[in-house]
Amino acid sequence: MQSQSPKLSICQNRVYRSLWMSELLVSN
């Protein structure tokens, strides 16, 4: 998957990171 579309993986990683941050903020 990564080799198939690295751009997509990067985009997903960015979104995942954003969600993780939001979750942390909400948790705290």
QUIDANOR-V434731 format. One record per residue. RES is the residue in three letters. SS is DSSP state (a for helix, b for strand, c for the rest). PSI is psi in whole degrees, -180 to 180 (NA if undefined). OMEGA is omega as a letter, one per 40 degrees, with the letter a starting at -180 (999 if undefined). Layout:
# QUIDANOR-V434731
res=RES ss=SS psi=PSI omega=OMEGA
res=RES ss=SS psi=PSI omega=OMEGA
This chain:
# QUIDANOR-V434731
res=MET ss=c psi=-47 omega=a
res=GLN ss=c psi=-47 omega=a
res=SER ss=c psi=-27 omega=a
res=GLN ss=c psi=-45 omega=a
res=SER ss=c psi=85 omega=a
res=PRO ss=a psi=-36 omega=i
res=LYS ss=a psi=-43 omega=a
res=LEU ss=a psi=-46 omega=a
res=SER ss=a psi=-42 omega=i
res=ILE ss=a psi=-44 omega=i
res=CYS ss=a psi=-47 omega=a
res=GLN ss=a psi=-42 omega=a
res=ASN ss=a psi=-42 omega=a
res=ARG ss=a psi=-46 omega=a
res=VAL ss=a psi=-44 omega=a
res=TYR ss=a psi=-43 omega=i
res=ARG ss=a psi=-44 omega=a
res=SER ss=a psi=-45 omega=i
res=LEU ss=a psi=-42 omega=a
res=TRP ss=a psi=-43 omega=i
res=MET ss=a psi=-46 omega=a
res=SER ss=a psi=-40 omega=a
res=GLU ss=a psi=-42 omega=i
res=LEU ss=a psi=-45 omega=a
res=LEU ss=a psi=-46 omega=a
res=VAL ss=a psi=-40 omega=a
res=SER ss=a psi=-47 omega=a
res=ASN ss=c psi=NA omega=999
